[in-house]
Amino acid sequence: MSRIGKLPIQLPKGVQINVSDKNIITVKGALGELKQTVDPSITFKVEENVLTVERHSEDKRHKALHGLYRSLVNNMVLGVSTGFKITQELVGVGYKASNNGQLLELTLGYSHNFVFELPKEIKAETITERGKNPTIILSSIDKQLVGQVAAKIRSLRKPEPYKGKGIKFANEVLRRKAGKSASAK
């Protein structure tokens, strides 16, 4: 039995789940609506605000899909009820971030600025305070999409191990390396 797949999903108030005949699960909540296509070998049962995920056989593929779809549906339920936020910091002299609607403009120490167009499902907020690193806050109901966009932004300037300059996640701990040391002669 899949340890993740057999865990029940508690449905918060205001969250509705609908499974269509074409294996499409729809989750509606206060923040929006998400859809996911599901393999026909996986079934969903809703009883008293508790959703359980079941599989038809003990096949290795079905075991893998059991845990996968349970995690995906759980993330959908959390997304439409509370949402997801990812915070990133720009560490480096002269690094700046500003947003205008769905356009995020980044100055990262290159000879040119990056203009990053965000998907319409993601809301971005930039915070620039004196004495602190510029901060980007991405929020969305889709965990996979907000994580993918955050990874793409981070790939523009990954943190380097010597000074720690680059785009890093807020609570990320970077492994720092010691620089060259003067040799004794």
C-alpha positions in Angstrom: 0.0 0.0 0.0 1.3 3.4 -0.9 2.0 5.3 2.4 1.2 8.7 0.8 -1.7 7.4 -1.3 -3.6 5.9 1.6 -3.7 9.1 3.6 -7.1 10.7 3.6 -7.5 14.4 2.4 -9.5 16.6 4.7 -11.7 19.0 2.7 -11.9 22.5 4.3 -15.2 24.4 4.3 -16.0 25.9 0.9 -14.0 23.4 -1.2 -16.0 21.3 -3.7 -14.6 18.4 -5.6 -16.2 17.0 -8.8 -14.9 13.9 -10.7 -16.3 13.7 -14.3 -16.8 10.6 -16.5 -13.8 11.6 -18.6 -11.4 11.2 -15.6 -11.1 15.0 -14.9 -11.1 16.1 -11.3 -12.2 19.7 -10.6 -11.5 21.4 -7.3 -13.3 24.7 -6.6 -12.7 26.9 -3.6 -12.6 30.5 -2.4 -9.5 31.4 -4.4 -10.3 29.8 -7.7 -10.7 26.5 -9.6 -8.2 23.9 -10.7 -8.5 20.9 -13.0 -6.4 17.7 -13.4 -6.7 14.7 -15.7 -6.5 11.5 -13.8 -5.6 8.0 -14.9 -8.7 5.7 -15.1 -7.1 3.1 -12.7 -7.4 5.6 -9.8 -10.8 6.3 -8.1 -11.9 9.0 -5.6 -14.4 8.7 -2.8 -15.8 11.6 -0.9 -17.4 10.9 2.5 -18.2 13.6 5.1 -15.5 16.1 3.9 -12.9 13.4 3.6 -11.5 12.4 0.2 -9.8 9.0 -0.2 -7.9 7.9 -3.2 -8.0 4.2 -4.2 -6.4 2.0 -6.9 -7.7 -1.1 -8.7 -4.6 -3.4 -8.5 -1.3 -3.9 -6.8 0.6 -3.2 -10.1 3.8 -1.2 -9.6 2.6 1.5 -12.0 -0.7 1.8 -10.1 1.1 2.1 -6.8 3.1 5.0 -8.2 0.1 6.7 -9.6 -1.8 6.2 -6.3 0.7 8.4 -4.4 1.1 10.8 -7.3 -2.6 11.7 -7.7 -3.1 11.9 -4.0 -0.4 14.5 -3.7 -1.6 16.4 -6.7 -5.2 16.5 -5.5 -4.0 17.5 -2.0 -2.0 20.4 -3.5 -5.1 21.4 -5.5 -7.2 21.5 -2.3 -4.6 23.5 -0.4 -4.2 25.9 -3.3 -7.9 26.8 -3.7 -8.3 27.2 0.0 -5.1 28.9 1.2 -2.8 29.4 -1.9 0.9 29.1 -2.1 3.7 31.8 -1.7 7.3 31.7 -2.6 9.7 34.4 -1.5 13.0 35.1 -3.2 15.8 37.4 -2.3 18.2 39.2 -4.7 21.7 39.2 -3.0 24.2 41.5 -4.6 25.3 45.1 -5.0 23.0 46.9 -7.5 20.6 44.0 -7.8 17.0 45.4 -8.3 13.5 44.0 -8.9 10.4 45.9 -9.9 7.1 44.7 -11.3 4.5 46.4 -13.5 1.4 44.1 -13.7 2.6 40.8 -15.1 6.0 42.1 -16.1 8.9 41.6 -13.7 12.0 43.6 -14.4 15.3 42.4 -12.9 18.7 44.1 -12.7 21.2 41.3 -11.9 24.6 42.7 -12.6 24.7 41.9 -16.3 25.0 44.5 -19.1 21.3 44.3 -19.7 18.1 44.0 -17.6 15.8 40.9 -17.7 12.1 41.5 -18.4 10.2 38.4 -17.3 6.6 38.0 -18.2 4.6 36.1 -15.6 1.6 33.8 -16.3 -1.7 35.4 -15.5 -2.3 32.9 -12.7 0.6 34.3 -10.7 0.6 37.5 -8.7 4.0 39.1 -8.0 5.0 41.6 -5.4 8.4 43.3 -5.1 9.7 44.8 -1.9 12.7 47.1 -1.8 13.7 48.4 1.6 16.8 50.4 2.5 19.5 48.2 4.0 17.8 45.0 3.0 18.0 42.8 -0.1 15.3 43.3 -2.7 12.5 40.7 -2.3 10.2 39.0 -4.8 7.0 37.4 -3.5 5.2 35.1 -6.0 1.7 33.8 -5.1 -0.7 31.5 -6.9 -3.2 28.7 -6.3 -1.2 26.3 -8.5 1.8 24.9 -6.6 3.5 23.4 -9.7 3.2 26.6 -11.7 4.5 28.9 -9.0 7.4 26.6 -8.3 8.3 26.4 -11.9 8.3 30.2 -12.3 10.4 30.6 -9.2 12.9 28.1 -10.5 13.1 29.9 -13.8 13.7 33.3 -12.1 16.4 31.7 -9.9 18.1 30.3 -13.0 18.8 33.8 -14.3 21.5 34.2 -11.6 22.0 31.2 -9.3 23.7 32.0 -6.0 27.5 31.4 -6.2 29.3 29.7 -3.3 32.0 32.3 -2.5 30.1 35.5 -1.8 26.5 34.2 -2.0 25.5 36.6 -4.7 22.5 35.7 -6.8 18.8 34.9 -6.5 18.0 32.7 -3.5 14.9 31.4 -1.8 14.1 33.2 1.5 14.9 30.4 3.9 17.6 28.7 1.7 20.9 27.9 3.4 23.8 28.2 1.0 27.0 26.1 1.3 29.8 28.7 1.3 33.3 27.9 0.2 36.5 29.5 1.5 38.3 31.6 -1.0 42.0 31.5 -1.8 44.2 31.8 1.2 47.6 33.3 1.2 50.2 30.6 1.1 53.0 30.7 3.7 56.5 30.7 2.2 
